[in-house]
Amino acid sequence: MKKAESRLLKVESLSDAHRAFGLPQPKHPLISLLNGEHTHIDISKIPEQHVLGFYKISYKPQLKGRIKYGQGYYDFDEGGLLFASPGQIIGGPFDDETVCSEYTLIIHPDFLLGYPLAKNIKNYGFFSYSANEALHISESEKEIIMSIFKNIEAEIESRIDDFSQDVMIAQIELLLNYANRFYKRQFLTRKSVNNNLLQKMEELLDEHFNNEAALTAGIPSVQQLAEKLNLSPSYLSDMLRTHTGQNAQQHIHNKLIEKAKERLSTTNLSVSEVAYALGFEHPQSFSKLFKTKTNLSPLEFRKAFN
C-alpha cells in the first residue's frame, strides 16, 4: 500500500483566511486587518500548517523563545512583527501558551496591482525571514507601528471611496519602510552576536576549502551556509550587508578569490587544477570570476606575483 500523503491546506483568498480563523467575511475582498482586541480568533480552527496566498504582517505582544544575545543583551519585551509572503508555508503546533497576534494585516497581491509597490514589495527581504528572525520592537517603535495599523483599520472600516486604496497603499509602504529601518537597527544592536556569526561563517568557508570539500561538494551556496548558521538566506545576506556592505554571495566569492590567490602564489597547480580544487566545474567560470574581482586573469596574477 502506498503511504497516504498529507497535503497542506492552501489559504488562497482573504475569505478563506477569515473562514479558517472562524471570522465573518472580510469587509474588503483584497485587504483585511484583524484586531485581536475586537475580534476573537479561535486558535483551534487554524490549521497547524498552511500555504498562504497573500502577504501577512502580524504583531505579537509576546514572542516565544526569546533568545539572549551577546553578554546580557536581550531583545525588547514589547513584542514584535512577523512577515510572510504568498506561497510561504506557515504555522505550527499550537498549545495553551500560544499568544495570538494583536494585529494581523493580510493583503492579497491583487490589491497592489497598478502601484509600484506590487513590484517593490519583493525588495523587502524580511518577507523571506524565518519565524525566529522576527522584528523585536521597542516601546517607541511599537507606537509608530500601532498608529499605522490603526490608520489602515480606520480606512477599511470607513466607507470605501476613490481615495481609499491610495491611502492604504501609502500606509502599507510606510509600515514596510519603518520595518526596514527597525530591522537595520536590530542588526546593529545585535552587533556582538552578528560578529560571532560572521566569524563562524568565515570558519565554515575556511574549513570547506582547506579540507578540499569543494572537490566533491562544489562551491558552497548561500542556502547551505545559512542552514549551518540556523538562519534564513535572506536574513544572513541582509545582516552581512548591514555590517560589511556585502551580501552572503559576495562573501563566498571573496573567500574563493582569497583561496585562489593563495594557491596560485604558493603552488605549481595549473589554473584548471586550482579551479577544480575550489569547486568549479568549468575553469572558464573560475577565470571569469577571478578577472572580475582582481582585474587580472589567474595567469596574469601568478606572473605579476612571481
C-alpha positions as CSV (number, residue, x, y, z in Angstrom):
1,M,0.0,0.0,0.0
2,K,1.1,3.5,-0.8
3,K,1.6,5.7,2.2
4,A,-1.0,8.4,2.4
5,E,0.3,11.8,1.5
6,S,-0.5,14.7,3.8
7,R,-1.5,17.8,1.8
8,L,-1.1,21.2,3.2
9,L,-4.2,23.5,3.2
10,K,-3.8,26.4,0.7
11,V,-5.4,29.5,2.0
12,E,-5.8,31.4,-1.2
13,S,-8.2,34.2,-0.6
14,L,-9.0,36.5,2.3
15,S,-12.4,34.8,2.6
16,D,-10.6,31.5,3.1
17,A,-8.4,33.1,5.8
18,H,-11.4,34.6,7.6
19,R,-13.2,31.2,7.4
20,A,-10.1,29.4,8.8
21,F,-10.0,31.9,11.7
22,G,-13.7,31.4,12.4
23,L,-14.5,35.0,11.5
24,P,-17.2,36.8,9.4
25,Q,-16.4,37.6,5.8
26,P,-13.9,40.5,5.2
27,K,-15.3,43.9,4.5
28,H,-12.8,44.3,1.6
29,P,-12.1,41.3,-0.7
30,L,-8.4,42.1,-1.0
31,I,-7.2,43.6,2.3
32,S,-8.2,42.9,5.9
33,L,-6.9,43.9,9.3
34,L,-7.7,41.6,12.2
35,N,-7.7,43.4,15.6
36,G,-7.2,41.0,18.4
37,E,-8.8,43.3,20.9
38,H,-12.1,43.4,19.0
39,T,-12.0,40.0,17.2
40,H,-11.8,36.6,18.9
41,I,-9.8,34.2,16.8
42,D,-10.4,30.5,17.6
43,I,-6.9,29.0,17.5
44,S,-8.4,25.5,17.3
45,K,-9.8,26.3,13.9
46,I,-6.5,27.4,12.4
47,P,-4.7,24.6,10.5
48,E,-1.3,23.8,12.1
49,Q,0.5,24.3,8.8
50,H,-0.9,26.0,5.7
51,V,0.3,27.8,2.5
52,L,-0.5,31.5,2.1
53,G,-2.0,33.1,-1.0
54,F,-1.3,36.6,0.3
55,Y,1.0,38.8,2.3
56,K,0.7,38.7,6.1
57,I,2.1,41.1,8.7
58,S,1.4,40.2,12.3
59,Y,2.2,42.0,15.6
60,K,2.5,39.7,18.6
61,P,2.7,41.2,22.1
62,Q,4.9,38.3,23.1
63,L,7.4,36.3,21.1
64,K,8.0,32.8,22.4
65,G,11.6,31.5,22.6
66,R,13.1,34.9,23.1
67,I,16.9,34.5,22.7
68,K,19.6,36.1,24.7
69,Y,22.1,37.9,22.5
70,G,25.7,38.6,23.4
71,Q,26.6,39.1,27.1
72,G,23.5,40.1,29.0
73,Y,21.7,41.6,26.0
74,Y,18.0,40.7,25.5
75,D,15.6,41.7,22.8
76,F,12.9,44.2,23.7
77,D,9.9,42.9,25.7
78,E,7.3,44.8,23.7
79,G,6.7,42.0,21.2
80,G,7.4,42.1,17.5
81,L,6.4,41.8,13.9
82,L,6.4,38.7,11.7
83,F,6.2,38.8,8.0
84,A,5.1,36.2,5.5
85,S,4.6,36.2,1.7
86,P,2.4,34.3,-0.8
87,G,3.5,30.7,-1.3
88,Q,5.1,30.5,2.2
89,I,4.3,27.6,4.5
90,I,3.5,28.9,7.9
91,G,2.0,27.6,11.2
92,G,3.0,25.0,13.7
93,P,1.6,23.1,16.7
94,F,-0.5,25.3,19.0
95,D,-0.7,24.9,22.7
96,D,-2.1,26.7,25.7
97,E,0.8,29.2,25.7
98,T,0.4,30.3,22.1
99,V,-0.1,34.0,22.1
100,C,-2.5,35.4,19.5
101,S,-1.5,38.3,17.3
102,E,-2.7,41.7,18.5
103,Y,-2.9,42.9,14.9
104,T,-2.8,40.8,11.6
105,L,-2.8,42.6,8.3
106,I,-3.4,40.4,5.3
107,I,-3.0,41.7,1.8
108,H,-3.9,39.9,-1.4
109,P,-1.3,40.6,-4.2
110,D,-4.1,41.8,-6.5
111,F,-4.6,44.8,-4.1
112,L,-1.2,46.1,-5.1
113,L,-1.7,45.9,-8.9
114,G,-1.2,49.2,-10.7
115,Y,1.0,50.5,-7.9
116,P,4.9,50.4,-7.8
117,L,4.6,48.5,-4.5
118,A,3.3,45.5,-6.5
119,K,6.9,45.1,-7.8
120,N,8.8,46.8,-5.0
121,I,7.4,44.7,-2.2
122,K,9.7,41.9,-3.3
123,N,12.7,44.1,-2.3
124,Y,11.7,43.9,1.4
125,G,13.9,40.8,2.3
126,F,12.2,40.3,5.7
127,F,9.2,38.6,4.0
128,S,11.6,35.7,3.5
129,Y,12.9,35.6,7.1
130,S,12.0,32.7,9.3
131,A,9.7,33.0,12.3
132,N,12.7,33.0,14.8
133,E,14.0,36.1,13.0
134,A,11.1,38.3,13.9
135,L,11.5,42.1,14.3
136,H,11.6,42.9,18.0
137,I,10.5,46.4,18.6
138,S,10.9,49.0,21.4
139,E,8.0,50.8,23.0
140,S,8.5,53.9,20.9
141,E,8.8,51.8,17.7
142,K,5.6,49.9,18.7
143,E,3.7,53.2,19.0
144,I,4.7,54.1,15.4
145,I,3.6,50.6,14.1
146,M,0.3,50.7,16.0
147,S,-0.6,54.1,14.6
148,I,-0.1,52.8,11.1
149,F,-2.2,49.7,11.8
150,K,-5.0,51.9,13.2
151,N,-4.9,54.2,10.2
152,I,-5.4,51.2,7.9
153,E,-8.1,49.8,10.2
154,A,-10.0,53.1,10.1
155,E,-9.8,53.2,6.3
156,I,-11.1,49.7,6.0
157,E,-13.9,50.3,8.5
158,S,-15.0,53.6,6.8
159,R,-16.9,54.0,3.5
160,I,-14.7,52.9,0.6
161,D,-14.2,55.7,-1.9
162,D,-11.9,56.6,-4.8
163,F,-9.1,57.5,-2.4
164,S,-9.2,54.5,-0.1
165,Q,-6.8,52.3,-2.0
166,D,-4.3,55.1,-2.4
167,V,-4.4,55.9,1.3
168,M,-4.0,52.3,2.3
169,I,-1.2,51.6,-0.1
170,A,0.7,54.6,1.2
171,Q,0.2,53.3,4.8
172,I,1.5,49.9,3.8
173,E,4.6,51.4,2.2
174,L,5.1,53.4,5.4
175,L,4.8,50.3,7.5
176,L,7.3,48.4,5.4
177,N,9.8,51.3,5.3
178,Y,9.7,51.6,9.1
179,A,10.1,47.8,9.4
180,N,13.2,48.1,7.1
181,R,14.6,50.8,9.4
182,F,13.9,48.9,12.6
183,Y,15.5,45.7,11.2
184,K,18.6,47.7,10.4
185,R,18.6,48.9,14.0
186,Q,18.1,45.3,15.1
187,F,21.2,44.2,13.1
188,L,23.2,46.9,14.8
189,T,22.0,46.3,18.3
190,R,22.9,42.6,17.9
191,K,26.4,43.5,16.9
192,S,28.0,41.1,19.2
193,V,26.1,38.0,18.1
194,N,26.3,39.1,14.4
195,N,30.1,39.4,14.7
196,N,30.1,35.8,16.1
197,L,28.0,34.7,13.1
198,L,30.4,36.4,10.7
199,Q,33.3,34.7,12.4
200,K,31.5,31.3,12.3
201,M,30.8,31.8,8.6
202,E,34.4,32.5,7.8
203,E,35.4,29.4,9.7
204,L,32.9,27.3,7.7
205,L,34.3,28.7,4.4
206,D,37.9,28.1,5.5
207,E,37.0,24.5,6.6
208,H,35.2,23.9,3.3
209,F,38.1,25.0,1.1
210,N,41.0,23.9,3.3
211,N,39.7,20.3,3.6
212,E,39.2,20.2,-0.1
213,A,35.5,19.5,0.4
214,A,34.9,21.7,-2.7
215,L,36.3,18.9,-4.9
216,T,33.2,16.8,-4.2
217,A,30.7,19.3,-2.8
218,G,31.4,22.2,-5.1
219,I,31.1,25.8,-4.2
220,P,29.0,26.4,-1.0
221,S,25.7,28.1,-1.6
222,V,24.2,30.9,0.5
223,Q,21.4,28.4,1.3
224,Q,23.9,25.8,2.7
225,L,25.8,28.4,4.8
226,A,22.5,29.8,6.2
227,E,21.3,26.4,7.2
228,K,24.6,25.7,9.1
229,L,24.2,29.0,10.9
230,N,20.5,28.4,11.6
231,L,19.5,31.5,9.7
232,S,17.4,32.1,6.6
233,P,19.4,33.1,3.5
234,S,17.7,36.5,3.3
235,Y,18.4,37.3,6.9
236,L,22.1,36.2,6.6
237,S,22.6,38.4,3.5
238,D,20.8,41.4,5.0
239,M,22.7,41.1,8.2
240,L,26.0,40.9,6.4
241,R,25.2,43.8,4.1
242,T,24.4,46.0,7.2
243,H,27.8,45.2,8.9
244,T,30.1,44.7,5.9
245,G,28.4,46.3,2.9
246,Q,28.4,42.9,1.1
247,N,25.9,40.1,0.9
248,A,26.5,36.4,1.6
249,Q,27.2,35.6,-2.1
250,Q,29.9,38.3,-2.2
251,H,31.5,36.9,0.9
252,I,31.6,33.5,-0.7
253,H,33.2,34.9,-3.8
254,N,35.8,36.9,-1.7
255,K,36.8,33.7,0.1
256,L,37.1,31.9,-3.2
257,I,39.4,34.6,-4.6
258,E,41.4,34.6,-1.4
259,K,42.0,30.9,-1.6
260,A,42.7,31.1,-5.3
261,K,45.4,33.7,-4.8
262,E,46.9,31.6,-2.1
263,R,47.1,28.5,-4.4
264,L,48.3,30.4,-7.5
265,S,51.1,32.0,-5.5
266,T,52.3,29.1,-3.4
267,T,51.7,26.0,-5.6
268,N,52.5,24.8,-9.1
269,L,48.9,23.8,-9.8
270,S,47.6,24.7,-13.2
271,V,44.7,27.2,-13.4
272,S,42.4,24.3,-14.2
273,E,43.5,22.4,-11.2
274,V,43.0,25.4,-8.9
275,A,39.6,25.9,-10.4
276,Y,38.5,22.2,-9.8
277,A,40.0,22.3,-6.3
278,L,37.8,25.3,-5.4
279,G,34.7,23.6,-6.7
280,F,34.3,25.0,-10.2
281,E,33.0,22.6,-12.8
282,H,34.4,24.7,-15.6
283,P,37.8,26.5,-15.4
284,Q,36.5,29.3,-17.7
285,S,33.9,30.2,-15.0
286,F,36.7,30.5,-12.4
287,S,38.9,32.6,-14.7
288,K,36.0,35.0,-15.4
289,L,35.2,35.5,-11.7
290,F,38.9,35.9,-10.8
291,K,39.3,38.6,-13.5
292,T,36.1,40.4,-12.4
293,K,37.3,40.6,-8.9
294,T,41.0,41.3,-9.5
295,N,41.2,42.9,-13.0
296,L,43.8,40.2,-13.8
297,S,43.5,36.7,-15.2
298,P,44.8,33.9,-13.0
299,L,47.9,33.6,-15.2
300,E,48.5,37.3,-15.1
301,F,48.2,37.3,-11.3
302,R,50.7,34.4,-11.0
303,K,53.1,36.2,-13.3
304,A,52.8,39.5,-11.5
305,F,53.1,37.9,-8.1
306,N,56.3,36.0,-9.1
